[in-house]
């Protein structure tokens, strides 16, 4: 099922999300719906608060090549356990901030620990786009958006554009 994606500004995108306890069928269904919603958008990552659920769950697939096998990932309670000192800069976007992009500097690689779709503990070190994506999505679980890394002028300009977009969508344009 395709879920509606919340557009910034929205109080649910600013919340500290709650850890997930037992991985239930309802949570697995939510994760599957989030993956479907992400692929449909299209996007490479999606966090539960973006679909209005303030729980610590993210999904992602950063495989770029069209002929490569997809790698849909479901991460419950993801935690960064190590960050590299060297950084990389990517032009980031966000499904909750459509058509806006800006350079964000982050650690170039991170080790993340999480529970997978079956509730098994996993740990992996991510690099390149995967590292940027997982950090961007984990930020969502802490109420943080990529525009929070920008200067106040740029951030408020983007926020005003999003308010205008939401007004237009509400009017049915
Ligand atoms: Ni995002």
Backbone and ligand atoms as CSV (ligand in chain L), in Angstrom:
chain,resi,resn,atom,element,x,y,z
A,1,UNK,N,N,0.849,-1.187,0.000
A,1,UNK,CA,C,0.000,0.000,0.000
A,1,UNK,C,C,0.893,1.249,0.000
A,2,UNK,N,N,0.570,2.185,-0.885
A,2,UNK,CA,C,1.312,3.441,-0.926
A,2,UNK,C,C,0.778,4.350,0.181
A,3,UNK,N,N,1.681,4.874,0.997
A,3,UNK,CA,C,1.285,5.721,2.125
A,3,UNK,C,C,1.514,7.186,1.758
A,4,UNK,N,N,0.649,8.084,2.264
A,4,UNK,CA,C,0.907,9.513,2.029
A,4,UNK,C,C,2.144,9.973,2.808
A,5,UNK,N,N,2.984,10.773,2.149
A,5,UNK,CA,C,4.223,11.275,2.777
A,5,UNK,C,C,3.981,12.689,3.298
A,6,UNK,N,N,4.302,12.918,4.563
A,6,UNK,CA,C,4.146,14.238,5.171
A,6,UNK,C,C,5.146,15.208,4.554
A,7,UNK,N,N,4.699,16.436,4.352
A,7,UNK,CA,C,5.560,17.485,3.813
A,7,UNK,C,C,5.922,18.452,4.938
A,8,UNK,N,N,7.209,18.802,5.008
A,8,UNK,CA,C,7.711,19.816,5.946
A,8,UNK,C,C,7.028,21.150,5.635
A,9,UNK,N,N,6.650,22.016,6.584
A,9,UNK,CA,C,6.787,21.790,8.022
A,9,UNK,C,C,5.591,21.015,8.591
A,10,UNK,N,N,5.892,20.092,9.496
A,10,UNK,CA,C,4.850,19.294,10.140
A,10,UNK,C,C,5.403,18.879,11.501
A,11,UNK,N,N,4.610,19.075,12.563
A,11,UNK,CA,C,5.133,18.773,13.914
A,11,UNK,C,C,5.597,17.323,14.059
A,12,UNK,N,N,4.996,16.391,13.285
A,12,UNK,CA,C,5.385,14.980,13.398
A,12,UNK,C,C,6.794,14.723,12.855
A,13,UNK,N,N,7.290,15.656,12.027
A,13,UNK,CA,C,8.657,15.512,11.492
A,13,UNK,C,C,9.701,16.068,12.457
A,14,UNK,N,N,9.240,16.650,13.577
A,14,UNK,CA,C,10.164,17.258,14.552
A,14,UNK,C,C,10.254,16.436,15.835
A,15,UNK,N,N,9.562,15.282,15.875
A,15,UNK,CA,C,9.468,14.480,17.096
A,15,UNK,C,C,10.648,13.530,17.264
A,16,UNK,N,N,11.011,13.302,18.518
A,16,UNK,CA,C,11.941,12.215,18.852
A,16,UNK,C,C,11.111,10.932,18.825
A,17,UNK,N,N,11.450,10.006,17.946
A,17,UNK,CA,C,10.630,8.803,17.754
A,17,UNK,C,C,10.936,7.748,18.818
A,18,UNK,N,N,9.936,6.912,19.089
A,18,UNK,CA,C,10.051,5.884,20.131
A,18,UNK,C,C,10.684,4.616,19.587
A,19,UNK,N,N,11.522,3.952,20.402
A,19,UNK,CA,C,12.067,2.655,19.982
A,19,UNK,C,C,10.943,1.646,19.790
A,20,UNK,N,N,11.187,0.692,18.890
A,20,UNK,CA,C,10.249,-0.390,18.625
A,20,UNK,C,C,10.556,-1.519,19.606
A,21,UNK,N,N,9.508,-2.155,20.161
A,21,UNK,CA,C,9.705,-3.310,21.028
A,21,UNK,C,C,9.767,-4.567,20.183
A,22,UNK,N,N,8.811,-5.460,20.382
A,22,UNK,CA,C,8.746,-6.681,19.560
A,22,UNK,C,C,8.387,-6.332,18.119
A,23,UNK,N,N,9.032,-7.024,17.170
A,23,UNK,CA,C,8.714,-6.793,15.750
A,23,UNK,C,C,7.460,-7.608,15.413
A,24,UNK,N,N,6.331,-6.930,15.314
A,24,UNK,CA,C,5.049,-7.589,15.061
A,24,UNK,C,C,4.743,-7.615,13.563
A,25,UNK,N,N,3.716,-8.396,13.187
A,25,UNK,CA,C,3.284,-8.415,11.789
A,25,UNK,C,C,2.851,-7.022,11.327
A,26,UNK,N,N,2.211,-6.258,12.220
A,26,UNK,CA,C,1.804,-4.894,11.869
A,26,UNK,C,C,3.018,-4.036,11.507
A,27,UNK,N,N,4.098,-4.189,12.270
A,27,UNK,CA,C,5.315,-3.410,11.985
A,27,UNK,C,C,5.967,-3.857,10.685
A,28,UNK,N,N,5.946,-5.182,10.432
A,28,UNK,CA,C,6.492,-5.696,9.164
A,28,UNK,C,C,5.683,-5.163,7.984
A,29,UNK,N,N,4.349,-5.118,8.151
A,29,UNK,CA,C,3.489,-4.592,7.087
A,29,UNK,C,C,3.804,-3.111,6.851
A,30,UNK,N,N,3.977,-2.361,7.944
A,30,UNK,CA,C,4.329,-0.944,7.823
A,30,UNK,C,C,5.650,-0.790,7.059
A,31,UNK,N,N,6.648,-1.621,7.402
A,31,UNK,CA,C,7.953,-1.545,6.730
A,31,UNK,C,C,7.798,-1.850,5.237
A,32,UNK,N,N,7.002,-2.869,4.903
A,32,UNK,CA,C,6.787,-3.223,3.493
A,32,UNK,C,C,6.078,-2.086,2.751
A,33,UNK,N,N,5.076,-1.482,3.404
A,33,UNK,CA,C,4.366,-0.340,2.795
A,33,UNK,C,C,5.319,0.835,2.595
A,34,UNK,N,N,6.209,1.044,3.569
A,34,UNK,CA,C,7.177,2.148,3.443
A,34,UNK,C,C,8.125,1.905,2.272
A,35,UNK,N,N,8.572,0.646,2.093
A,35,UNK,CA,C,9.446,0.334,0.948
A,35,UNK,C,C,8.722,0.596,-0.367
A,36,UNK,N,N,7.473,0.128,-0.447
A,36,UNK,CA,C,6.685,0.340,-1.664
A,36,UNK,C,C,6.520,1.836,-1.934
A,37,UNK,N,N,6.234,2.598,-0.870
A,37,UNK,CA,C,6.053,4.050,-0.980
A,37,UNK,C,C,7.342,4.720,-1.440
A,38,UNK,N,N,8.478,4.257,-0.889
A,38,UNK,CA,C,9.790,4.812,-1.241
A,38,UNK,C,C,10.125,4.552,-2.714
A,39,UNK,N,N,9.938,3.297,-3.162
A,39,UNK,CA,C,10.247,2.960,-4.566
A,39,UNK,C,C,9.346,3.747,-5.517
A,40,UNK,N,N,8.080,3.887,-5.130
A,40,UNK,CA,C,7.095,4.560,-5.977
A,40,UNK,C,C,7.413,6.054,-6.120
A,41,UNK,N,N,8.005,6.647,-5.068
A,41,UNK,CA,C,8.141,8.119,-5.010
A,41,UNK,C,C,8.828,8.755,-6.239
A,42,UNK,N,N,10.017,8.357,-6.737
A,42,UNK,CA,C,10.929,7.366,-6.173
A,42,UNK,C,C,11.932,8.027,-5.237
A,43,UNK,N,N,12.414,7.218,-4.268
A,43,UNK,CA,C,13.430,7.708,-3.340
A,43,UNK,C,C,14.339,6.565,-2.948
A,44,UNK,N,N,15.402,6.881,-2.182
A,44,UNK,CA,C,16.365,5.850,-1.761
A,44,UNK,C,C,16.262,5.566,-0.272
A,45,UNK,N,N,15.443,6.350,0.448
A,45,UNK,CA,C,15.288,6.120,1.877
A,45,UNK,C,C,14.001,6.749,2.364
A,46,UNK,N,N,13.445,6.181,3.435
A,46,UNK,CA,C,12.220,6.725,4.023
A,46,UNK,C,C,12.205,6.350,5.504
A,47,UNK,N,N,11.788,7.304,6.338
A,47,UNK,CA,C,11.719,7.071,7.783
A,47,UNK,C,C,10.251,7.098,8.221
A,48,UNK,N,N,9.917,6.291,9.236
A,48,UNK,CA,C,8.527,6.157,9.672
A,48,UNK,C,C,7.837,7.504,9.969
A,49,UNK,N,N,8.518,8.465,10.619
A,49,UNK,CA,C,7.811,9.736,10.879
A,49,UNK,C,C,7.333,10.429,9.599
A,50,UNK,N,N,7.988,10.149,8.465
A,50,UNK,CA,C,7.566,10.761,7.197
A,50,UNK,C,C,6.204,10.246,6.735
A,51,UNK,N,N,5.773,9.100,7.283
A,51,UNK,CA,C,4.420,8.621,6.990
A,51,UNK,C,C,3.557,8.716,8.251
A,52,UNK,N,N,3.987,9.562,9.184
A,52,UNK,CA,C,3.163,9.890,10.338
A,52,UNK,C,C,3.260,8.917,11.507
A,53,UNK,N,N,4.238,7.995,11.462
A,53,UNK,CA,C,4.402,7.018,12.541
A,53,UNK,C,C,5.695,7.352,13.286
A,54,UNK,N,N,5.587,7.815,14.520
A,54,UNK,CA,C,6.779,8.281,15.239
A,54,UNK,C,C,7.449,7.125,15.984
A,55,UNK,N,N,7.897,6.147,15.198
A,55,UNK,CA,C,8.628,4.980,15.712
A,55,UNK,C,C,9.972,4.886,15.018
A,56,UNK,N,N,10.935,4.208,15.675
A,56,UNK,CA,C,12.294,4.149,15.135
A,56,UNK,C,C,12.407,3.033,14.083
A,57,UNK,N,N,12.030,3.376,12.876
A,57,UNK,CA,C,12.037,2.470,11.732
A,57,UNK,C,C,12.400,3.262,10.483
A,58,UNK,N,N,13.384,2.736,9.736
A,58,UNK,CA,C,13.730,3.332,8.441
A,58,UNK,C,C,13.836,2.228,7.396
A,59,UNK,N,N,13.638,2.598,6.147
A,59,UNK,CA,C,13.864,1.679,5.037
A,59,UNK,C,C,14.769,2.389,4.034
A,60,UNK,N,N,15.539,1.620,3.280
A,60,UNK,CA,C,16.386,2.237,2.256
A,60,UNK,C,C,16.826,1.213,1.215
A,61,UNK,N,N,17.190,1.743,0.061
A,61,UNK,CA,C,17.812,0.966,-1.008
A,61,UNK,C,C,18.576,1.956,-1.872
A,62,UNK,N,N,19.900,1.940,-1.739
A,62,UNK,CA,C,20.733,2.915,-2.451
A,62,UNK,C,C,21.402,2.317,-3.683
A,63,UNK,N,N,20.947,1.140,-4.133
A,63,UNK,CA,C,21.488,0.566,-5.367
A,63,UNK,C,C,21.095,1.489,-6.518
A,64,UNK,N,N,22.092,1.944,-7.269
A,64,UNK,CA,C,21.818,2.960,-8.294
A,64,UNK,C,C,21.627,2.366,-9.688
A,65,UNK,N,N,22.527,1.431,-10.058
A,65,UNK,CA,C,22.503,0.909,-11.426
A,65,UNK,C,C,21.185,0.194,-11.702
A,66,UNK,N,N,20.582,0.549,-12.835
A,66,UNK,CA,C,19.263,0.001,-13.187
A,66,UNK,C,C,19.323,-1.512,-13.382
A,67,UNK,N,N,20.510,-2.036,-13.810
A,67,UNK,CA,C,20.607,-3.472,-14.068
A,67,UNK,C,C,21.102,-4.259,-12.850
A,68,UNK,N,N,21.346,-3.556,-11.726
A,68,UNK,CA,C,21.795,-4.245,-10.505
A,68,UNK,C,C,20.586,-4.714,-9.701
A,69,UNK,N,N,20.777,-5.779,-8.920
A,69,UNK,CA,C,19.685,-6.296,-8.094
A,69,UNK,C,C,19.352,-5.279,-7.003
A,70,UNK,N,N,18.072,-5.048,-6.737
A,70,UNK,CA,C,17.716,-4.125,-5.652
A,70,UNK,C,C,18.125,-4.702,-4.290
A,71,UNK,N,N,18.339,-3.830,-3.307
A,71,UNK,CA,C,18.649,-4.302,-1.958
A,71,UNK,C,C,17.752,-3.567,-0.959
A,72,UNK,N,N,16.481,-3.996,-0.868
A,72,UNK,CA,C,15.581,-3.326,0.077
A,72,UNK,C,C,16.001,-3.649,1.504
A,73,UNK,N,N,16.219,-2.617,2.316
A,73,UNK,CA,C,16.646,-2.823,3.703
A,73,UNK,C,C,15.615,-2.249,4.664
A,74,UNK,N,N,15.345,-2.995,5.736
A,74,UNK,CA,C,14.435,-2.571,6.806
A,74,UNK,C,C,15.255,-2.514,8.086
A,75,UNK,N,N,15.295,-1.361,8.728
A,75,UNK,CA,C,16.099,-1.195,9.939
A,75,UNK,C,C,15.215,-0.679,11.081
A,76,UNK,N,N,14.984,-1.532,12.071
A,76,UNK,CA,C,14.295,-1.113,13.289
A,76,UNK,C,C,15.347,-0.698,14.323
A,77,UNK,N,N,15.060,0.349,15.074
A,77,UNK,CA,C,15.958,0.853,16.129
A,77,UNK,C,C,17.411,1.002,15.656
A,78,UNK,N,N,17.644,1.629,14.499
A,78,UNK,CA,C,19.022,1.765,14.027
A,78,UNK,C,C,19.823,2.699,14.939
A,79,UNK,N,N,21.072,2.316,15.171
A,79,UNK,CA,C,21.950,3.082,16.060
A,79,UNK,C,C,23.314,3.182,15.421
A,80,UNK,N,N,23.865,4.371,15.359
A,80,UNK,CA,C,25.228,4.544,14.838
A,80,UNK,C,C,26.202,4.229,15.964
A,81,UNK,N,N,27.063,3.226,15.751
A,81,UNK,CA,C,28.010,2.824,16.799
A,81,UNK,C,C,29.420,3.335,16.511
A,82,UNK,N,N,29.658,3.791,15.284
A,82,UNK,CA,C,30.979,4.345,14.922
A,82,UNK,C,C,30.804,5.263,13.715
A,83,UNK,N,N,31.506,6.400,13.758
A,83,UNK,CA,C,31.514,7.327,12.615
A,83,UNK,C,C,32.958,7.617,12.241
A,84,UNK,N,N,33.251,7.654,10.960
A,84,UNK,CA,C,34.616,7.962,10.517
A,84,UNK,C,C,34.913,9.440,10.758
A,85,UNK,N,N,36.211,9.736,10.875
A,85,UNK,CA,C,36.597,11.146,11.010
A,85,UNK,C,C,36.546,11.841,9.664
A,86,UNK,N,N,36.862,11.110,8.606
A,86,UNK,CA,C,36.799,11.743,7.289
A,86,UNK,C,C,35.340,11.899,6.869
A,87,UNK,N,N,35.100,12.960,6.128
A,87,UNK,CA,C,33.725,13.307,5.783
A,87,UNK,C,C,33.541,13.263,4.266
A,88,UNK,N,N,32.297,13.251,3.858
A,88,UNK,CA,C,31.993,13.412,2.441
A,88,UNK,C,C,30.772,14.311,2.326
A,89,UNK,N,N,30.666,14.952,1.178
A,89,UNK,CA,C,29.573,15.886,0.945
A,89,UNK,C,C,28.723,15.375,-0.208
A,90,UNK,N,N,27.432,15.275,0.044
A,90,UNK,CA,C,26.491,14.869,-0.999
A,90,UNK,C,C,25.412,15.938,-1.133
A,91,UNK,N,N,24.893,16.080,-2.323
A,91,UNK,CA,C,23.726,16.936,-2.510
A,91,UNK,C,C,22.520,16.107,-2.079
A,92,UNK,N,N,21.910,16.489,-0.953
A,92,UNK,CA,C,20.811,15.702,-0.398
A,92,UNK,C,C,19.459,16.296,-0.772
A,93,UNK,N,N,18.483,15.409,-0.790
A,93,UNK,CA,C,17.093,15.806,-0.956
A,93,UNK,C,C,16.293,15.002,0.032
A,94,UNK,N,N,14.977,15.192,0.044
A,94,UNK,CA,C,14.141,14.495,1.023
A,94,UNK,C,C,12.726,14.428,0.475
A,95,UNK,N,N,12.084,13.272,0.605
A,95,UNK,CA,C,10.724,13.131,0.086
A,95,UNK,C,C,9.741,14.037,0.830
A,96,UNK,N,N,10.118,14.505,2.016
A,96,UNK,CA,C,9.254,15.430,2.766
A,96,UNK,C,C,9.544,16.890,2.413
A,97,UNK,N,N,10.554,17.106,1.544
A,97,UNK,CA,C,10.925,18.468,1.109
A,97,UNK,C,C,11.139,18.393,-0.405
A,98,UNK,N,N,10.052,18.170,-1.170
A,98,UNK,CA,C,10.211,17.842,-2.588
A,98,UNK,C,C,10.922,18.923,-3.390
A,99,UNK,N,N,11.774,18.478,-4.318
A,99,UNK,CA,C,12.437,19.340,-5.300
A,99,UNK,C,C,13.419,20.348,-4.700
A,100,UNK,N,N,13.853,20.130,-3.467
A,100,UNK,CA,C,14.852,21.016,-2.864
A,100,UNK,C,C,16.089,20.176,-2.557
A,101,UNK,N,N,17.252,20.692,-2.941
A,101,UNK,CA,C,18.494,19.940,-2.766
A,101,UNK,C,C,19.570,20.860,-2.219
A,102,UNK,N,N,20.432,20.318,-1.375
A,102,UNK,CA,C,21.544,21.118,-0.849
A,102,UNK,C,C,22.661,20.189,-0.408
A,103,UNK,N,N,23.902,20.720,-0.490
A,103,UNK,CA,C,25.067,19.948,-0.045
A,103,UNK,C,C,25.064,19.829,1.471
A,104,UNK,N,N,25.274,18.604,1.958
A,104,UNK,CA,C,25.405,18.361,3.392
A,104,UNK,C,C,26.665,17.528,3.606
A,105,UNK,N,N,27.482,17.953,4.579
A,105,UNK,CA,C,28.714,17.237,4.911
A,105,UNK,C,C,28.453,16.321,6.107
A,106,UNK,N,N,28.847,15.064,5.971
A,106,UNK,CA,C,28.648,14.085,7.047
A,106,UNK,C,C,29.856,13.152,7.091
A,107,UNK,N,N,29.991,12.373,8.180
A,107,UNK,CA,C,31.024,11.330,8.185
A,107,UNK,C,C,30.891,10.451,6.942
A,108,UNK,N,N,32.035,10.103,6.337
A,108,UNK,CA,C,32.028,9.367,5.072
A,108,UNK,C,C,31.598,7.917,5.267
A,109,UNK,N,N,31.875,7.344,6.446
A,109,UNK,CA,C,31.392,5.993,6.729
A,109,UNK,C,C,30.921,5.896,8.172
A,110,UNK,N,N,29.935,5.035,8.370
A,110,UNK,CA,C,29.365,4.818,9.710
A,110,UNK,C,C,29.054,3.336,9.887
A,111,UNK,N,N,29.216,2.874,11.124
A,111,UNK,CA,C,28.771,1.526,11.468
A,111,UNK,C,C,27.425,1.661,12.170
A,112,UNK,N,N,26.479,0.859,11.742
A,112,UNK,CA,C,25.110,0.936,12.271
A,112,UNK,C,C,24.695,-0.441,12.781
A,113,UNK,N,N,24.018,-0.443,13.922
A,113,UNK,CA,C,23.467,-1.670,14.483
A,113,UNK,C,C,21.941,-1.518,14.464
A,114,UNK,N,N,21.218,-2.580,14.115
A,114,UNK,CA,C,19.756,-2.491,14.054
A,114,UNK,C,C,19.136,-3.882,14.171
A,115,UNK,N,N,17.820,-3.920,14.253
A,115,UNK,CA,C,17.062,-5.175,14.178
A,115,UNK,C,C,16.443,-5.247,12.792
A,116,UNK,N,N,16.590,-6.397,12.146
A,116,UNK,CA,C,16.041,-6.520,10.795
A,116,UNK,C,C,14.548,-6.911,10.850
A,117,UNK,N,N,13.981,-7.162,9.683
A,117,UNK,CA,C,12.548,-7.463,9.535
A,117,UNK,C,C,12.124,-8.652,10.384
A,118,UNK,N,N,13.060,-9.574,10.639
A,118,UNK,CA,C,12.754,-10.765,11.451
A,118,UNK,C,C,13.108,-10.560,12.923
A,119,UNK,N,N,13.592,-9.366,13.263
A,119,UNK,CA,C,13.962,-9.102,14.656
A,119,UNK,C,C,15.370,-9.545,15.016
A,120,UNK,N,N,16.162,-9.929,13.994
A,120,UNK,CA,C,17.555,-10.341,14.230
A,120,UNK,C,C,18.466,-9.121,14.284
A,121,UNK,N,N,19.409,-9.136,15.227
A,121,UNK,CA,C,20.369,-8.034,15.324
A,121,UNK,C,C,21.335,-8.084,14.143
A,122,UNK,N,N,21.585,-6.936,13.552
A,122,UNK,CA,C,22.502,-6.816,12.417
A,122,UNK,C,C,23.450,-5.663,12.676
A,123,UNK,N,N,24.626,-5.738,12.070
A,123,UNK,CA,C,25.557,-4.614,12.133
A,123,UNK,C,C,26.318,-4.559,10.818
A,124,UNK,N,N,26.491,-3.351,10.313
A,124,UNK,CA,C,27.177,-3.197,9.025
A,124,UNK,C,C,27.818,-1.817,8.969
A,125,UNK,N,N,28.940,-1.750,8.267
A,125,UNK,CA,C,29.570,-0.451,8.026
A,125,UNK,C,C,29.187,0.007,6.625
A,126,UNK,N,N,28.611,1.191,6.572
A,126,UNK,CA,C,28.146,1.758,5.303
A,126,UNK,C,C,29.124,2.821,4.830
A,127,UNK,N,N,29.276,2.912,3.516
A,127,UNK,CA,C,30.130,3.948,2.923
A,127,UNK,C,C,29.344,4.635,1.802
A,128,UNK,N,N,29.960,5.675,1.249
A,128,UNK,CA,C,29.416,6.365,0.071
A,128,UNK,C,C,27.961,6.800,0.303
A,129,UNK,N,N,27.146,6.617,-0.737
A,129,UNK,CA,C,25.754,7.071,-0.671
A,129,UNK,C,C,24.983,6.369,0.453
A,130,UNK,N,N,25.310,5.080,0.690
A,130,UNK,CA,C,24.624,4.345,1.762
A,130,UNK,C,C,24.859,5.017,3.114
A,131,UNK,N,N,26.086,5.478,3.351
A,131,UNK,CA,C,26.422,6.123,4.633
A,131,UNK,C,C,25.636,7.422,4.797
A,132,UNK,N,N,25.586,8.208,3.725
A,132,UNK,CA,C,24.828,9.463,3.771
A,132,UNK,C,C,23.348,9.180,4.020
A,133,UNK,N,N,22.819,8.220,3.279
A,133,UNK,CA,C,21.393,7.906,3.365
A,133,UNK,C,C,21.022,7.429,4.772
A,134,UNK,N,N,21.795,6.500,5.332
A,134,UNK,CA,C,21.421,5.960,6.642
A,134,UNK,C,C,21.491,7.057,7.711
A,135,UNK,N,N,22.460,7.972,7.594
A,135,UNK,CA,C,22.541,9.071,8.568
A,135,UNK,C,C,21.364,10.032,8.409
A,136,UNK,N,N,21.013,10.333,7.158
A,136,UNK,CA,C,19.867,11.210,6.873
A,136,UNK,C,C,18.588,10.609,7.467
A,137,UNK,N,N,18.397,9.288,7.276
A,137,UNK,CA,C,17.164,8.643,7.764
A,137,UNK,C,C,17.149,8.551,9.290
A,138,UNK,N,N,18.286,8.237,9.902
A,138,UNK,CA,C,18.331,8.179,11.373
A,138,UNK,C,C,18.065,9.576,11.955
A,139,UNK,N,N,18.560,10.622,11.291
A,139,UNK,CA,C,18.239,11.993,11.720
A,139,UNK,C,C,16.729,12.193,11.817
A,140,UNK,N,N,15.977,11.667,10.845
A,140,UNK,CA,C,14.512,11.803,10.868
A,140,UNK,C,C,13.932,11.270,12.173
A,141,UNK,N,N,14.525,10.178,12.710
A,141,UNK,CA,C,13.999,9.560,13.934
A,141,UNK,C,C,14.252,10.452,15.151
A,142,UNK,N,N,15.164,11.417,14.977
A,142,UNK,CA,C,15.460,12.363,16.048
A,142,UNK,C,C,14.887,13.749,15.738
A,143,UNK,N,N,13.941,13.798,14.812
A,143,UNK,CA,C,13.267,15.056,14.491
A,143,UNK,C,C,14.130,16.033,13.721
A,144,UNK,N,N,15.172,15.519,13.057
A,144,UNK,CA,C,16.103,16.407,12.362
A,144,UNK,C,C,16.016,16.213,10.855
A,145,UNK,N,N,15.993,17.309,10.114
A,145,UNK,CA,C,15.908,17.291,8.649
A,145,UNK,C,C,17.225,17.778,8.056
A,146,UNK,N,N,17.485,17.445,6.786
A,146,UNK,CA,C,18.771,17.866,6.197
A,146,UNK,C,C,18.886,19.386,6.133
A,147,UNK,N,N,17.752,20.089,6.064
A,147,UNK,CA,C,17.826,21.556,6.002
A,147,UNK,C,C,18.281,22.154,7.337
A,148,UNK,N,N,18.243,21.355,8.415
A,148,UNK,CA,C,18.757,21.835,9.704
A,148,UNK,C,C,20.278,22.005,9.683
A,149,UNK,N,N,20.948,21.446,8.653
A,149,UNK,CA,C,22.396,21.623,8.514
A,149,UNK,C,C,22.729,22.892,7.728
A,150,UNK,N,N,21.712,23.537,7.158
A,150,UNK,CA,C,21.950,24.711,6.315
A,150,UNK,C,C,21.885,25.971,7.168
A,151,UNK,N,N,22.310,27.085,6.591
A,151,UNK,CA,C,22.201,28.369,7.276
A,151,UNK,C,C,20.744,28.762,7.438
A,152,UNK,N,N,20.463,29.656,8.409
A,152,UNK,CA,C,19.068,30.036,8.693
A,152,UNK,C,C,18.338,30.667,7.503
A,153,UNK,N,N,19.076,31.409,6.661
A,153,UNK,CA,C,18.439,32.074,5.507
A,153,UNK,C,C,17.932,31.038,4.512
A,154,UNK,N,N,18.834,30.112,4.167
A,154,UNK,CA,C,18.506,29.071,3.186
A,154,UNK,C,C,17.371,28.197,3.727
A,155,UNK,N,N,17.472,27.885,5.033
A,155,UNK,CA,C,16.468,27.007,5.648
A,155,UNK,C,C,15.078,27.662,5.622
A,156,UNK,N,N,15.013,28.931,5.969
A,156,UNK,CA,C,13.681,29.555,6.009
A,156,UNK,C,C,13.147,29.792,4.600
A,157,UNK,N,N,14.043,29.974,3.639
A,157,UNK,CA,C,13.586,30.106,2.252
A,157,UNK,C,C,12.926,28.799,1.786
A,158,UNK,N,N,13.563,27.680,2.096
A,158,UNK,CA,C,13.000,26.378,1.715
A,158,UNK,C,C,11.693,26.128,2.458
A,159,UNK,N,N,11.643,26.473,3.734
A,159,UNK,CA,C,10.416,26.266,4.526
A,159,UNK,C,C,9.259,27.080,3.942
A,160,UNK,N,N,9.549,28.317,3.530
A,160,UNK,CA,C,8.483,29.139,2.925
A,160,UNK,C,C,7.985,28.508,1.623
A,161,UNK,N,N,8.910,27.974,0.822
A,161,UNK,CA,C,8.507,27.300,-0.421
A,161,UNK,C,C,7.604,26.099,-0.130
A,162,UNK,N,N,7.929,25.362,0.930
A,162,UNK,CA,C,7.133,24.179,1.288
A,162,UNK,C,C,5.753,24.586,1.807
A,163,UNK,N,N,5.687,25.696,2.556
A,163,UNK,CA,C,4.380,26.178,3.032
A,163,UNK,C,C,3.495,26.551,1.846
A,164,UNK,N,N,4.118,27.175,0.848
A,164,UNK,CA,C,3.384,27.557,-0.361
A,164,UNK,C,C,2.896,26.303,-1.097
A,165,UNK,N,N,3.787,25.309,-1.228
A,165,UNK,CA,C,3.432,24.046,-1.894
A,165,UNK,C,C,2.252,23.375,-1.189
A,166,UNK,N,N,2.283,23.381,0.141
A,166,UNK,CA,C,1.198,22.742,0.899
A,166,UNK,C,C,-0.124,23.496,0.715
A,167,UNK,N,N,-0.056,24.821,0.664
A,167,UNK,CA,C,-1.281,25.609,0.415
A,167,UNK,C,C,-1.852,25.266,-0.956
A,168,UNK,N,N,-0.955,25.188,-1.953
A,168,UNK,CA,C,-1.411,24.882,-3.320
A,168,UNK,C,C,-2.024,23.488,-3.379
A,169,UNK,N,N,-1.373,22.507,-2.712
A,169,UNK,CA,C,-1.908,21.134,-2.727
A,169,UNK,C,C,-3.256,21.071,-2.022
A,170,UNK,N,N,-3.406,21.836,-0.926
A,170,UNK,CA,C,-4.669,21.839,-0.184
A,170,UNK,C,C,-5.802,22.401,-1.044
A,171,UNK,N,N,-5.431,23.343,-1.934
A,171,UNK,CA,C,-6.442,23.914,-2.841
A,171,UNK,C,C,-6.694,22.996,-4.018
A,172,UNK,N,N,-5.891,21.934,-4.161
A,172,UNK,CA,C,-6.113,20.969,-5.238
A,172,UNK,C,C,-5.427,21.326,-6.531
A,173,UNK,N,N,-4.390,22.158,-6.475
A,173,UNK,CA,C,-3.638,22.504,-7.691
A,173,UNK,C,C,-2.601,21.431,-7.988
L,1,NI,NI,NI,14.406,12.711,4.312
